[in-house]
Amino acid sequence: MLKNKKKNMENKDNQFHEEFIDNTADAAEVQESMAASEEVESPENVLKEELNLANEKYLRLYAEFDNFRRRTSKERVDLIQSAGKDVIKSLLPILDDFDRALKSFEGKENDPAIEGVMLIVNKFRNTLTQQGVKEMETIGLPFDADLHEAITNIPAPSEDMKGKVIDVVEKGYYLNDKVIRYAKVVVGA
């Protein structure tokens, strides 16, 4: 009986081995046929792939050009808006001198010479405003290092003025909402 079991097992092993070889041969044939089909692609598939690649390159190039166009137009607008920045910055000390002169004239408004100076100052301010120059509002606002330059700290006159701007030594200005001169201020401590 033991001999019969051994023979049956050997027969089963041989059958399994033959089926494995047949399956391996079939798999090899399938792989060879797939490799042959991959090597010989139809001309339509080749052209479709080339068309897809060309379309992809075109879209990327178009997007890149569109980004370039937008960036250059934005840079051009910024350049135009800030073209006179250096000239305007050089005129700000003159505006400060006019403000000091007007302060010294307080109480003498009836003098025709002072009225003439006030007309010139107003015309000068209006011209700068038309060019996009705007004066910073600073007194009573919290100190902001992005807008103000602290000259000194003094004791605050009240608790609510701590950390806020108490006095302005030199006014700050914006040009088209960009700071062209920082306000020099005194901060309450």
C-alpha positions as MATLAB code, in Angstrom:
seq = 'MLKNKKKNMENKDNQFHEEFIDNTADAAEVQESMAASEEVESPENVLKEELNLANEKYLRLYAEFDNFRRRTSKERVDLIQSAGKDVIKSLLPILDDFDRALKSFEGKENDPAIEGVMLIVNKFRNTLTQQGVKEMETIGLPFDADLHEAITNIPAPSEDMKGKVIDVVEKGYYLNDKVIRYAKVVVGA';
ca = [
       0.000    0.000    0.000;
       2.836    2.296    0.755;
       4.174    1.650   -2.720;
       0.824    2.592   -4.241;
       0.712    5.848   -2.318;
       4.220    6.672   -3.467;
       3.304    5.974   -7.085;
       0.162    8.115   -6.798;
       2.181   10.980   -5.379;
       4.788   10.664   -8.095;
       2.025   10.690  -10.736;
       0.478   13.792   -9.148;
       3.866   15.497   -9.022;
       4.466   14.677  -12.690;
       1.037   16.018  -13.632;
       1.634   19.195  -11.637;
       5.079   19.584  -13.220;
       3.680   19.119  -16.743;
       0.862   21.645  -16.108;
       3.375   24.117  -14.689;
       5.541   23.757  -17.813;
       2.473   24.181  -20.049;
       1.370   27.309  -18.128;
       4.904   28.715  -18.240;
       5.065   28.102  -21.978;
       1.699   29.822  -22.434;
       2.849   32.789  -20.359;
       6.035   33.073  -22.387;
       4.030   33.049  -25.612;
       1.730   35.770  -24.262;
       4.727   37.923  -23.241;
       6.340   37.449  -26.662;
       3.145   38.411  -28.437;
       2.767   41.511  -26.198;
       6.358   42.514  -26.851;
       5.817   42.084  -30.563;
       2.660   44.216  -30.426;
       4.479   46.913  -28.444;
       7.330   47.032  -30.912;
       5.040   47.421  -33.886;
       2.744   50.317  -32.991;
       0.257   51.461  -35.509;
       1.046   54.721  -37.291;
      -2.196   56.228  -35.951;
      -1.107   55.640  -32.355;
       2.291   57.179  -33.052;
       0.668   60.250  -34.621;
      -1.816   60.561  -31.740;
       1.035   60.510  -29.219;
       2.947   63.137  -31.198;
      -0.194   65.282  -31.438;
      -0.785   64.992  -27.690;
       2.833   65.988  -26.986;
       2.585   68.947  -29.380;
      -0.685   70.096  -27.782;
       0.835   69.817  -24.314;
       3.879   71.849  -25.356;
       1.611   74.450  -26.965;
      -0.528   74.810  -23.830;
       2.523   75.193  -21.604;
       4.083   77.739  -23.946;
       0.810   79.680  -24.164;
       0.448   79.718  -20.358;
       4.050   80.833  -19.954;
       3.579   83.645  -22.477;
       0.349   84.735  -20.789;
       2.131   84.901  -17.416;
       4.965   86.897  -19.009;
       2.487   89.338  -20.576;
       0.652   89.882  -17.271;
       3.887   90.337  -15.326;
       5.304   92.891  -17.774;
       2.060   94.881  -17.891;
       1.972   94.974  -14.072;
       5.615   96.079  -13.958;
       4.867   98.777  -16.535;
       1.944  100.107  -14.463;
       4.101  100.114  -11.319;
       6.871  101.937  -13.172;
       4.473  104.591  -14.438;
       2.942  105.087  -10.986;
       6.295  105.480   -9.289;
       8.170  107.212  -12.131;
       8.318  110.530  -10.309;
       9.052  108.998   -6.922;
      12.543  110.483   -6.618;
      11.363  113.943   -7.669;
       8.450  113.832   -5.255;
      10.704  112.653   -2.408;
      12.979  115.625   -3.071;
       9.972  117.998   -2.878;
       8.779  116.752    0.527;
      11.338  118.789    2.546;
      10.034  121.907    0.765;
       6.520  121.009    1.896;
       7.860  120.633    5.453;
       9.420  124.114    5.210;
       6.089  125.537    4.040;
       4.358  123.923    7.063;
       6.900  125.489    9.432;
       6.426  128.873    7.766;
       2.653  128.645    8.140;
       3.052  127.774   11.835;
       5.188  130.879   12.367;
       2.493  133.008   10.687;
      -0.297  131.905   13.059;
      -2.158  134.912   14.397;
      -1.101  137.157   11.463;
      -3.607  135.897    8.814;
      -4.648  139.397    7.721;
      -1.297  140.151    6.078;
      -1.611  139.943    2.230;
       1.880  138.418    1.935;
       0.889  135.580    4.224;
      -2.293  135.006    2.184;
      -0.126  134.722   -0.935;
       2.150  132.176    0.746;
      -0.924  130.182    1.847;
      -2.229  130.141   -1.733;
       1.140  128.835   -2.961;
       1.217  126.157   -0.248;
      -2.320  125.011   -1.090;
      -1.522  124.885   -4.801;
       1.646  122.894   -4.075;
      -0.282  120.430   -1.858;
      -2.999  119.986   -4.480;
      -0.407  119.298   -7.172;
       1.235  116.625   -5.030;
      -2.171  115.112   -4.221;
      -2.953  114.883   -7.932;
       0.305  112.962   -8.402;
      -0.808  110.397   -5.784;
       0.941  111.775   -2.676;
      -1.005  111.362    0.537;
      -0.066  112.471    4.059;
       0.007  109.826    6.806;
      -2.359  110.154    9.740;
      -0.273  109.286   12.786;
      -1.184  111.124   15.999;
      -3.201  108.985   18.388;
      -2.675  105.767   16.398;
      -0.774  102.764   17.750;
       2.927  102.731   16.848;
       3.528  100.668   13.686;
       7.157   99.960   12.751;
       6.093   99.461    9.114;
       4.927  103.083    8.909;
       6.655  104.973   11.699;
      10.192  105.635   12.810;
      10.326  106.156   16.573;
      12.595  109.018   17.540;
      12.026  108.748   21.291;
       9.681  107.505   24.022;
       8.166  109.834   26.563;
       5.819  109.143   29.469;
       2.275  108.902   28.163;
      -0.063  111.696   29.343;
      -2.791  109.065   29.973;
      -3.061  105.274   30.178;
      -4.833  104.980   26.817;
      -1.930  106.738   25.022;
       0.661  104.094   25.984;
       2.199  102.604   22.854;
       0.545  105.226   20.676;
       1.981  108.134   18.702;
       1.950  111.323   20.796;
       3.787  113.764   18.512;
       5.100  113.888   14.943;
       8.578  115.292   14.327;
       8.490  114.757   10.549;
       5.363  113.782    8.599;
       5.244  110.567    6.619;
       3.840  110.291    3.096;
       2.401  107.672    0.754;
       2.770  107.622   -3.013;
      -0.026  105.530   -4.539;
      -0.489  103.692   -1.218;
       3.224  102.872   -0.888;
       5.295  104.527    1.810;
       7.821  106.962    0.333;
       8.787  108.563    3.646;
       8.311  107.120    7.110;
       6.870  109.367    9.788;
       9.329  110.258   12.553;
       7.288  110.103   15.733;
       7.374  110.311   19.523;
       5.755  107.330   21.237;
       4.092  107.230   24.653;
       5.629  104.787   27.118;
];
